[in-house]
């Protein structure tokens, strides 16, 4: 598969969004990512962005994230994954139909 370059236009008023938690939902024809900002010391989070993509794009996203994480860890060192037992995981997965 050949790589092609595309010109990306980022609107001036587009602000970056910080998220420290994500919910992932899926159905047959899409994956939906809800990026959240969990407020420290509370049991509350605010949705910051919702992005839906096709399953094929989700598969490509996994590959890109894997390559990017490998490159990052080679440059900055290994990141220890949070333990699910400790409750540190920041991803909630759920399916929907």
Secondary structure as UniProt FT lines:
FT   TURN            12..13
FT   STRAND          21..27
FT   TURN            28..29
FT   STRAND          30..38
FT   TURN            40..41
FT   STRAND          45..53
FT   HELIX           55..76
FT   TURN            84..87
FT   STRAND          91..95
//
